[in-house]
């Protein structure tokens, strides 16, 4: 197997998650993509005019396609956008093989792009989604027009102390302990804790967005596979950090050919701000935007600034490369 191949996975039939209302913003629609072993939810934001180039957005650990709503809305005059709920997250069912490795999630993205016929796309990834889309861009350059990474989860030698609790989810037995310690937490309490970790300034969250996040947390907590998806995905990140040689994420980053935009937040408590310089040096010909006041989800905290940076990237591309 060459360094640009993704290993095959056995075909199987995915379980369908319980029916439950998922918030869909005005101008969006939610649809399903059913593939062997996968039952994926896709959030669609059509462009404001015909013929706009396609884009695909991939969220991070514990997130969902809703994380991209604000950015997709702002870019609707530039892109015909879709945001994928990774297997086991959002409204997507868990994968039939219960494989949540970064490679398996990248394979799911590739399979969706192949089945939809939308590629090559402008590909976006945040956190875990950044690791996943880096692997996709390295393995399948034919499917990627450009790559935008917001606080991508790439290996760090010195992990920030505030990121340790998330990493501990990967330790056997730790999730059960965490579940017992937080058994009395309400969905609102859990949502506030998550936002305090992910936002540079949680006060930026509007009451409406907070209410939507609490409702999504309530829905997710009722799913029988909630902790499984979290734990196995956390293990997948840890395992990806330790892959040697040509399969290491930084080696994969070196192989990315697509024009790349990197966005890092100065108040990020999960991905160190100091990794921005290494990323800029690794992704060839990349553009770097640093937001000193942003945390881990700059596309939710400062969507206008991120949208402007994306516009600059798109307009820098050759006309035959950006679909215009």
C-alpha positions as CSV (number, residue, x, y, z in Angstrom):
1,X,0.0,0.0,0.0
2,X,1.4,3.3,-1.0
3,X,1.6,6.3,1.3
4,X,-1.3,8.0,-0.4
5,X,-3.7,5.1,-0.1
6,X,-6.3,4.6,2.6
7,X,-6.8,1.0,3.8
8,X,-10.1,-0.6,2.8
9,X,-12.7,-1.3,5.4
10,X,-15.2,-4.2,5.4
11,X,-18.7,-3.3,4.1
12,X,-21.5,-3.6,6.6
13,X,-24.9,-2.2,7.4
14,X,-25.0,0.8,9.7
15,X,-27.5,1.1,12.5
16,X,-30.0,4.0,12.2
17,X,-29.9,6.5,15.1
18,X,-33.0,7.2,17.1
19,X,-35.3,9.7,15.4
20,X,-34.9,13.1,17.0
21,X,-35.3,16.7,16.0
22,X,-32.0,18.3,14.9
23,X,-31.8,22.1,14.6
24,X,-31.6,23.3,11.0
25,X,-31.0,27.0,10.4
26,X,-32.9,29.0,7.9
27,X,-31.5,28.4,4.4
28,X,-30.1,25.0,5.4
29,X,-31.5,21.5,4.9
30,X,-30.4,18.2,6.3
31,X,-30.3,15.0,4.2
32,X,-28.9,11.5,4.6
33,X,-26.2,9.7,2.7
34,X,-26.5,5.9,3.2
35,X,-23.4,3.9,2.1
36,X,-22.4,0.3,3.0
37,X,-21.5,0.5,6.7
38,X,-22.3,4.2,7.0
39,X,-25.4,6.3,7.6
40,X,-24.3,9.9,7.3
41,X,-26.2,13.2,7.9
42,X,-25.2,16.0,5.6
43,X,-26.1,19.7,6.3
44,X,-26.6,21.6,3.0
45,X,-26.3,25.3,2.4
46,X,-26.8,25.9,-1.3
47,X,-24.9,28.8,-2.9
48,X,-26.8,32.0,-3.7
49,X,-26.2,31.5,-7.4
50,X,-25.8,28.6,-9.8
51,X,-22.4,27.1,-10.6
52,X,-20.6,28.0,-7.4
53,X,-17.8,25.6,-6.5
54,X,-18.6,22.9,-3.9
55,X,-17.2,22.8,-0.4
56,X,-17.3,20.2,2.4
57,X,-16.9,21.1,6.1
58,X,-15.8,18.5,8.8
59,X,-16.2,19.2,12.5
60,X,-14.1,18.3,15.5
61,X,-14.4,15.9,18.5
62,X,-17.8,16.2,20.2
63,X,-19.0,18.7,17.5
64,X,-21.4,18.4,14.6
65,X,-22.2,20.0,11.3
66,X,-23.9,22.8,13.2
67,X,-20.5,24.1,14.1
68,X,-20.2,25.4,10.5
69,X,-23.6,27.1,10.1
70,X,-22.4,30.7,10.6
71,X,-19.4,30.3,8.2
72,X,-21.4,28.5,5.5
73,X,-24.0,31.3,5.6
74,X,-21.3,34.0,5.2
75,X,-19.8,32.1,2.3
76,X,-23.0,31.3,0.5
77,X,-22.1,33.8,-2.3
78,X,-18.8,32.0,-2.9
79,X,-19.5,28.3,-2.2
80,X,-22.1,25.6,-2.5
81,X,-21.6,24.2,0.9
82,X,-22.2,20.9,2.7
83,X,-21.1,20.0,6.2
84,X,-20.8,16.3,7.2
85,X,-21.7,14.8,10.6
86,X,-18.9,12.4,11.1
87,X,-19.9,8.8,12.0
88,X,-21.3,8.7,15.5
89,X,-21.7,12.5,15.8
90,X,-24.4,14.9,15.1
91,X,-27.3,13.1,13.3
92,X,-25.0,10.4,11.8
93,X,-25.2,6.8,13.0
94,X,-22.1,5.1,14.4
95,X,-20.0,3.2,11.8
96,X,-21.0,-0.4,11.5
97,X,-17.5,-1.5,12.2
98,X,-17.2,0.8,15.2
99,X,-13.8,2.1,13.8
100,X,-13.3,5.7,14.9
101,X,-9.7,6.0,13.9
102,X,-8.6,9.1,12.0
103,X,-7.9,6.9,9.0
104,X,-11.4,5.4,9.2
105,X,-13.0,8.8,9.5
106,X,-10.9,10.0,6.5
107,X,-12.1,7.0,4.6
108,X,-15.7,7.9,5.4
109,X,-15.1,11.4,4.0
110,X,-13.5,10.0,0.8
111,X,-16.3,7.6,0.3
112,X,-18.9,10.3,0.7
113,X,-17.1,12.6,-1.8
114,X,-16.8,9.7,-4.3
115,X,-20.5,8.8,-3.9
116,X,-21.8,12.3,-4.1
117,X,-19.7,13.2,-7.2
118,X,-19.1,16.7,-5.8
119,X,-15.3,16.5,-5.7
120,X,-12.9,18.1,-6.0
121,X,-14.1,20.4,-3.2
122,X,-12.9,23.2,-1.1
123,X,-12.3,21.1,2.1
124,X,-12.5,22.6,5.6
125,X,-11.6,20.9,8.9
126,X,-11.6,21.9,12.6
127,X,-9.7,20.1,15.4
128,X,-10.2,16.3,14.8
129,X,-11.7,17.3,11.5
130,X,-8.5,19.0,10.7
131,X,-6.5,15.8,11.2
132,X,-9.1,13.9,9.1
133,X,-9.1,16.4,6.2
134,X,-5.3,16.6,6.3
135,X,-5.2,12.8,5.7
136,X,-7.9,13.1,3.0
137,X,-6.0,15.9,1.2
138,X,-2.7,13.9,1.3
139,X,-4.2,10.6,0.2
140,X,-6.7,11.9,-2.4
141,X,-5.4,15.2,-3.9
142,X,-7.9,14.6,-6.8
143,X,-10.8,15.3,-4.4
144,X,-9.5,18.6,-2.9
145,X,-9.3,22.0,-4.5
146,X,-8.2,23.9,-1.4
147,X,-7.8,23.0,2.3
148,X,-8.8,25.3,5.2
149,X,-7.7,24.1,8.7
150,X,-8.9,25.7,11.9
151,X,-7.0,24.6,14.9
152,X,-6.2,21.2,13.4
153,X,-5.4,18.3,15.8
154,X,-1.9,17.6,14.7
155,X,0.7,16.0,17.0
156,X,2.3,18.2,19.7
157,X,5.4,17.3,21.8
158,X,4.1,19.3,24.8
159,X,0.3,19.0,25.2
160,X,-1.3,21.9,27.0
161,X,-2.5,21.1,30.5
162,X,-6.1,22.2,29.6
163,X,-6.2,19.6,26.9
164,X,-5.3,16.7,29.2
165,X,-8.9,15.9,30.4
166,X,-9.9,15.4,26.7
167,X,-6.9,13.2,26.0
168,X,-7.7,11.1,29.1
169,X,-10.9,10.0,27.4
170,X,-8.6,7.6,25.5
171,X,-7.4,5.9,28.6
172,X,-9.3,2.6,29.3
173,X,-11.7,3.1,32.2
174,X,-11.4,6.9,32.2
175,X,-14.6,7.5,30.4
176,X,-16.6,5.5,33.0
177,X,-15.0,7.5,35.8
178,X,-15.7,10.7,34.0
179,X,-19.3,9.6,33.4
180,X,-19.7,8.9,37.1
181,X,-18.2,12.1,38.2
182,X,-20.4,14.1,35.9
183,X,-23.6,12.1,36.3
184,X,-25.4,15.0,38.0
185,X,-24.5,17.5,35.3
186,X,-27.4,18.9,33.3
187,X,-27.1,19.4,29.5
188,X,-26.8,23.1,30.2
189,X,-23.9,22.5,32.7
190,X,-22.1,20.3,30.1
191,X,-22.6,22.9,27.4
192,X,-21.2,25.7,29.5
193,X,-18.2,23.6,30.3
194,X,-17.6,22.7,26.7
195,X,-17.9,26.3,25.6
196,X,-15.5,27.5,28.3
197,X,-13.0,25.0,27.0
198,X,-13.5,25.8,23.3
199,X,-14.2,29.5,23.2
200,X,-11.6,32.2,23.8
201,X,-14.4,34.3,25.2
202,X,-17.6,32.4,26.0
203,X,-19.5,35.6,26.3
204,X,-19.5,35.8,22.5
205,X,-22.1,33.0,22.4
206,X,-25.5,34.4,21.6
207,X,-28.5,33.3,23.7
208,X,-30.0,31.6,20.6
209,X,-26.8,29.7,19.8
210,X,-26.5,28.6,23.5
211,X,-30.0,27.4,23.5
212,X,-29.4,25.4,20.2
213,X,-26.2,23.9,21.7
214,X,-28.1,22.8,24.9
215,X,-30.8,21.2,22.8
216,X,-28.2,19.4,20.8
217,X,-26.4,18.2,24.0
218,X,-29.7,16.9,25.3
219,X,-30.3,15.0,22.1
220,X,-26.8,13.6,22.1
221,X,-26.9,12.5,25.7
222,X,-29.9,10.3,24.9
223,X,-28.0,8.3,22.2
224,X,-26.8,4.9,23.4
225,X,-23.5,5.4,21.6
226,X,-22.7,8.9,22.8
227,X,-19.7,7.9,25.1
228,X,-18.5,5.2,22.7
229,X,-18.2,7.8,19.9
230,X,-16.4,10.2,22.2
231,X,-14.0,7.7,23.7
232,X,-13.1,5.8,20.5
233,X,-12.6,9.1,18.6
234,X,-10.3,10.4,21.4
235,X,-8.3,7.1,21.1
236,X,-8.2,7.6,17.4
237,X,-6.6,11.0,17.8
238,X,-4.0,9.6,20.3
239,X,-3.2,6.7,18.0
240,X,-2.8,9.0,15.0
241,X,-0.4,11.1,17.0
242,X,1.8,8.0,17.5
243,X,1.8,6.7,13.9
244,X,5.4,6.5,12.6
245,X,6.9,7.3,9.3
246,X,4.9,8.0,6.2
247,X,1.6,7.6,8.0
248,X,2.3,10.2,10.6
249,X,0.1,13.3,10.4
250,X,3.0,15.7,9.9
251,X,4.4,13.6,7.1
252,X,1.0,13.6,5.6
253,X,0.8,17.4,5.9
254,X,4.1,17.6,3.9
255,X,2.3,15.8,1.1
256,X,-0.7,18.1,0.8
257,X,-0.7,19.7,-2.6
258,X,-3.8,21.8,-2.3
259,X,-3.5,25.5,-1.4
260,X,-3.9,25.6,2.3
261,X,-5.3,28.2,4.8
262,X,-4.4,27.8,8.4
263,X,-6.3,29.5,11.2
264,X,-5.1,29.4,14.9
265,X,-6.5,31.0,18.0
266,X,-4.3,32.7,20.6
267,X,-6.6,31.5,23.4
268,X,-6.9,27.9,22.2
269,X,-6.9,25.6,25.2
270,X,-6.8,22.4,23.1
271,X,-4.4,23.1,20.2
272,X,-1.4,25.1,21.1
273,X,-1.0,28.5,19.4
274,X,2.7,27.8,19.1
275,X,2.0,25.0,16.6
276,X,0.9,27.7,14.0
277,X,4.5,28.3,12.9
278,X,5.3,24.6,12.5
279,X,2.1,24.1,10.5
280,X,2.8,27.1,8.2
281,X,6.3,25.7,7.6
282,X,4.9,22.2,6.9
283,X,2.0,22.8,4.6
284,X,3.7,24.0,1.4
285,X,2.8,27.5,0.3
286,X,0.2,27.9,3.0
287,X,-1.4,31.0,4.3
288,X,-1.5,31.6,8.1
289,X,-4.1,33.6,10.0
290,X,-3.7,34.0,13.7
291,X,-6.5,35.4,15.9
292,X,-5.1,36.3,19.3
293,X,-8.5,36.5,21.0
294,X,-9.9,33.3,19.5
295,X,-10.1,29.9,21.1
296,X,-10.5,26.5,19.5
297,X,-13.5,27.2,17.2
298,X,-12.6,30.4,15.4
299,X,-15.2,29.8,12.7
300,X,-17.9,30.1,15.4
301,X,-16.2,32.9,17.4
302,X,-15.1,35.1,14.5
303,X,-16.9,33.8,11.5
304,X,-16.6,37.1,9.6
305,X,-12.8,37.2,10.0
306,X,-12.5,33.6,8.9
307,X,-14.8,34.1,6.0
308,X,-12.7,37.1,4.8
309,X,-9.6,34.9,4.9
310,X,-11.3,32.2,3.0
311,X,-12.4,34.7,0.3
312,X,-8.8,35.9,0.0
313,X,-7.7,32.3,-0.5
314,X,-10.4,31.5,-3.1
315,X,-9.7,34.7,-5.1
316,X,-6.0,33.9,-5.2
317,X,-6.6,30.6,-7.0
318,X,-6.3,30.2,-10.7
319,X,-9.7,30.6,-12.3
320,X,-9.7,27.0,-13.7
321,X,-9.0,25.8,-10.1
322,X,-11.7,27.5,-8.2
323,X,-14.6,26.7,-10.6
324,X,-15.1,30.3,-11.7
